[in-house]
Structure formats: structure tokens, C-alpha cells
Amino acid sequence: MSGLYTIGKWLIALGTLALLGGGAYVIHKAARAERSMDEDDAVKNAARTKGNDVVLGPELAKKEGVTDAPARQVEWQPRLAVYGRVVPNPRATIEVRAPFSGSLRAAAGKPWPALGSRVKAGTVLGCLDIRVGPQERLDMQAKLHEARLKEKSAEEVFRIHQERYERLKAAAAGVSQTDVDAARVQMVQSRTDLATARAGVTRWQEALADIQRESRTGNVWSRTLSAPADGEITEVAARAGTAVEAGGLIARLVDFSKPLLRLDMPVASLTKGAPAKVQIHMVGMGGPEDPSFPPVSGKLVGPAAQVDAASQLAGYWYEIDLSGEKKEAQRLPASELWRPGLFVKTEAPDARATPTKALAVPATALVYHDGRTFVYIREAPGRLERRPVQVLGHDGAAIVLTGAIRRGEPVVDHGAQLLLSEEFREAAGKADDD
């Protein structure tokens, strides 16, 4: 019995070992297949370098959005840096003034306008309770008396012209048609004057009646004050509960979506006049290569009234329209940045310089390393070469440059920074291995 028991144990042990070996073989085969797939993917997604070349796998290029565009030839006019500043725009400034004397109060359920608040055209800012004192009453009564006298005079003039017209019309013989027509014209004119005088009397009578009725009931005239246009409240000259005179300033609104700039340009470079449109950047930030603060287009308004006394540069007014700006998350609206006092810069063509031929590429094609500027050229599918270039200037959203590239060569316009990172990451890895 003990022999059979021993044989049974060995059979069980051998069966267990056989199962473990088979499982290990299956797992090893699956792992080899997975490694093979990973190696194939690695070949497709490889990013290797050789000198200034980057060999980029097709799937990695597609995944990272690496694209290219042909370099186009342009005629480049050398340009000068031009500086200026944002100034208050009179055409974008609106004042809200009291049409009559009276007391200000907030509208029902609405607070009094506050500094920095934005309002739309037609927004109710408050109410004006019109004050009518004894002097105003006396003036209105005098105006009513004057209107009644004018009405009486107009009635008498109309009666005279009407009778004269009737006489000439009745005496057909011996009276020319020209005299009859002239009399009729005078009668019609006098009738119009009479209607105007009667309307004036009616208006003053109604105004006095309203004052007397409100005086008896204890009510006051009230007029709603509304924003005449879209804007931001930059000054509050009077508050609710204060008295104002007719024409007194209540608030000032400014539409900052239409900034006005003064750009000072050298007179010698303006032989062809100031440019009609320019791309303007904020000093210290912005530029075609900086998507956080993109340049804006300025339109020439006209020359400034005076030359800058300190620099002796000619001043020109440019206006910007930001009303169609897109609202982006986690970014200040452009209308909050382009405010009076902001220093700006642009480039103006130098009429004294000779135009040269150059190449234009998208601004996103540039990469920087060791203080130098480069672009990547697609020499063959999956093979890209880094070449040095010299930037001449900006042409809208494009960069004008010269260097070791030719017209029509495909320049990487998206993903250039990725290529630079891959190139120097591999170089750094080799240095660590050494």
C-alpha cells in the first residue's frame, strides 16, 4: 500500500509540473507577441536624430500634428520700429448729463451706477426728479403769454391774406392768374404760421397744467436716465440723492473696444505717406509668435495736430476695433488691456531702403536654440532637417526671413518645437551614456 501511495504522489507532482510548464510556455508566447507588437509600434513612432536631421515615425507625426507648408517668395521692404501709446478716444466717449434741474435717485430695484461697470445701450442708470421752482413757473407763464400773442397776431395775418385771396379770386376780370397764385401762397403760409402758434400755446398750457396738478398731489416730474450707447463707466460725477442743474454731468461712459493710438514716425521715411494699416503690439508682450497676446490691426485715421516736441517725429492717429474679439477662458479680454496710457509698437516700411526678395513662412515655424533661429525642412517623407535662418520682420501672421531655404520647400509650421525637443533629448541621452 505504501508503494502505491508513493507512486500516486509522484504522478500528482509530475502532472502539476506539466501544467505549470504548459502555462509558462503560453505566457511566454503571449509576451513575445506583445513585445513584437510594441517593437513594431516603436518603429512606426520612432523619433531618431542624425546630425541636424530628425527621422520621425509617421504615426507619431500624425499624433503630434506635425505639418508643413511651402515657403513663399515675397518682396520685402525694410522696416523701422515705430512706437506710440494709447490715448483717450473722443469718438468712443459719451457723457450723460441732466436735461433739467432736479434731484437724482436710483431706479426701482437697481443700484446707482458704479465705476468700472459695463452697461448696454438703453440700460437704465437712474431717475431725475425735475425741480420746478417759482422762477421756472414765472418763465413758463411768460412763454405762454408770448405764445398767445403770437397766436392772435397769426390769426389776424391769416384773416387778411384770406380776404385778399377771396377778393382777387372773385374779381376774375382784370386780375392776372399770377397775382391770384401769389395771394394764395401767402394765405397758405399764414395758415401754417397760425397752426404753429396754436401748437405752441397748447404745449405751454399743458406744461403749466401738469405743474399745477403735481403741485396739488405732491408728486414731481420724473425722467428716466438711460445709457446712450454701450460702454464702461469711467466717472461718476453725481450720486443718488444729490441735486443737479440742467446740463450737469452725471456719468461718463467709454467704449474701450475702439482704442485710439498715436504713433510717432520719422518724417524721412514717410515719402509715400503713413501706412493705411499696421499690425500693433503691446510693448513688452505680444507678437506673431506669442498667441497669448496677438497683434491687432490698426487703421489710419489721420495726422496728429502737432509734431512730438521731444523726438521731432510726426504723429498719426490709428484706431483699433476690438468689438468682434473672441472671449477665451483664462485670458483677459483685449478691451481690458488696450487702455489709455499703454505703450505700443509696430513696424512701418522704410521708403529710403531698397526692397529685397525674401521668403515668408508661418510664425509657428520658428524655433530658437543658443540664441539662433531655425526652421525644419521636410527633405523626404519622415526626414526633417533643421536649418538656420535670419528673421527680417513680420508680415501679418507670417515671418519674413532669409537663409538656407529655397522657394517652395516644405517648412514645418506645426510641431517644430516637438522636433527640437526630440533632437536635443536624444543628444542629451547619448551624453549621459558617455
Secondary structure, DSSP 8 states (H G I E B T S, - for coil): -HHHHHHHHHHHHHHHHHHHHHHHHHHHHHHHHHHHHHHHHHHHT-EEEETTEEEE-HHHHHHHT-EEEE-EEEEE--EEEEEEEEE--GGGEEEEE-SSSEEEE--TT-----TT-EE-TT-EEEEEEE---HHHHHHHHHHHHHHHHHHHHHHHHHHHHHHHHHHHHH--TT--HHHHHHHHHHHHHHHHHHHHHHHHHHHHHHHHHHHHHHHHHT--EEEEEE-SSSEEEEEE---TT-EE-TT-EEEEEE-TTS-EEEEEE-GGG-TT-S-SEEEEEETTS--TT-TTS--EEEEEEEE-SS--TTT--EEEEEEE--TT----TTS--HHHHS-TT-EEEEEEE-TTS--EEEEEEEGGG-EEETTEEEEEEEEETTEEEEEEEEEEEEETTEEEEEES--TT-EEEEESHHHHHHHHHHHHHHHHHH-
